[in-house]
Amino acid sequence: MVFRPHTGLYNPAMPPQSPASDADNRFDQTNLIKTVIAVPLMKDIDQDENAVYAIIIDVNIRYREGRKGAKDWVSDWVSKAIEQYGDANVQQGISQKKSEHSQQYVYARLQGKVVRGLVELDQRKSVEDRCIYHVWPDFLIKPLIWKSVPTVKADACQRAFAASGKDILWAVLDSGIEKHPHFDKHKNLEDLPSPVKHMDFTVDPPLDVDAKDLKDDYGHGTHVAGIIAGELDASYPPRAIIKERDPAGKVSFAPQDMPSVVGVAPQCKLVSYKVITGDAGDPVSNVIAALEHIQEINGYGREIIIHGVNLSLGYDFQAEWFACGQSPICIEVDRLVKQGLSVVIAAGNTGKGFAQYRLSWHTPEPRVTQLFPSASPPRFSPFCAPDEIIFRM
């Protein structure tokens, strides 16, 4: 997530912009003062209170009527706040379907002055009667990936312990998973245990997706899934595309045939939870909704059906915006871990201060391009190491 001053209606494809100078990035101890409206959201509202912002309302679990009572109050009073503080010609309100699937959060798109008005209405009550704990911006997430099988020593584990991922189910929260021969040998995307289904959380309400209809127009999720599971051997010989630089500094691309490509856990089952669509970024509430769904599938720890989660995505933030581990997505990840799941999260692509670009490069090689429409450049494939198709500038 990057911060950009908002003008007019909130555009989820235009993430807020990060500070322009090093001076703006200096630690500000006033950001540590307790606040109901999160610091980055408050700064945006200060700049333009008429803009519409995607937000996550975190309800107060200490409310005397419980979380359900707090959510009911918020749902009722959002409408009243819109009527009292909002502009009649601006479309805003609660995302009903997404909010219904959550016990803790209310997802909405509201004008900045409506957000402030709603919080003021709540804070007029005594502390034990307040329903809103915190109001977060619905940060925009971006895809992140930079590691592969040898880096995590998965190949050594396969040889030493014959670990193949059999009877394990892993959730991939990403841009989807494309049908590909890499996943055919072990039927990684098929015959999932009940009641698990592939789902698309980028639409509201989220939709079930049949295995035969899986799509990944962006390609990142398929790349991630190919690292986790699946296998290509001589029956469908894979080919990697290697970047090379000659003595004059010219970069070229050379195909290289490979005897086989094997994922970290080749026999592991994969469930695709689509939460992003591309580079522009998508709301972090998509991820939170998927994580809450996994908790429900597992009976909140009663029986582990989905054993692990992969999150090769994230957003930028300033450390003082919230205490470490206290954002909604951190809390939901912690809940999964406490219930016995393994959650693998990307640490980022390049570290602070680096920008990354994808190559716009075409090849007639069918084993590389068949994952994507013929008019699109190859992006991420399950059989190419990331450094073969990504470069830093």
C-alpha positions, 0 to 999 in steps of 0.5 A: 500500500502506498499513500496518495492524497485523495481528491474526489471519490475514493479510487481503489485502483489509486492507492494512497501515496507514501511521503515524498521526502526523508523528512516526512519519514522521520519518527513522529511520537504524536502518532503513538497517541491513542486514536480511534481513527487510524493515523494514515486514514486521519491524515487523508481525511484532514486533506479531503473530508469529502472524499470516499474512503474504503475502511474497516471498522473494528468493533469493540469486543468489550461492548456490553452486548457483545460483538454482534450487538456492536456490529448491529449498532454500527450497521444502524448508525452508519446509515444515520451518519450518512444522512446527518453528515454525508452528501446526498449525491455521493454513493457510500455505505456498508459492504453488506455481504462481506460484512455478514461473513465477519464476526469482528469487522464491518467493511464500508466506503464512507466520506471522511466527514461521515467517518468522523461523525460516526466515531463522534456519535459513538464516543458520546457514550460511556466507555463500556457502551462504545461499539467502535474499537478502531477504524482502519483504512482498507489498505491496498495489497500488492503481490510479493515473491522472491524465493523458490525451492532450493532457497528454503532447502525443500529439496533436501527435505524431500530427499532426507524425509521423503516429504511430499505433502501428501494429505496436506491442504494449503490455501493460496491467497493470491491472484488465483491459480491457472489450470496447468499441466504442472498440477495434473500429475498429482491433481493438486487442484482437484478432489478437495476435502469437503467443505473446501472450495476454490473461491474468488474474494475479489467480488462481493459477495465472494463466489465459489469457483469450480476447479475446471474454471480456475483462472489467473489473468495476472499470473502471480498466484500460479507462480506461487502455487507452482513453487508450493506444489505440483510436478513436471517431468519428461512427459511434459518437459519444462523449459526455463528462460534464463537472462544473460548479459554479454561482455558489452552489457547487452541482456539476452534471454536463452531457453534452457530445457530441464529434466523436471521441476518439482514444487516444495510439496509436490503432492500437496492439495491447493485451494485457490482463494483469489484476493488480488487482480493485478498491480493496481492493488486490491483491498486488504479486506479481501484477505481478511475475509479469506482468513476468516473463512479458513477459520470457519472451515477449520471450526476455529481450531476444532479440526484442521482441514486447511493446514496452511496458508500462503500470503505472498502479498502485502502493503507498505506502512509506517511502523508507528501507524499501529503497534506491531501485530495489532492491525486486523490482518495481523490479528487474523493471522495470529488466530490461525497460528494459534489454531494450529495452522502454518502461515507463510508470509512474504517479507517483500521483494527488494527491501526498502528503497527498491522499485521492481518492474516486470519485463514486457517480453514475448516468446513463441515458446508454448511451454512458457506462454500457454499460461497466458493469453497470446497477446500478453507477455509471460509474467510468473509461471510455476516452473520459472525461478523469479529472478529469471523473469524479474529484474530490479532498477 
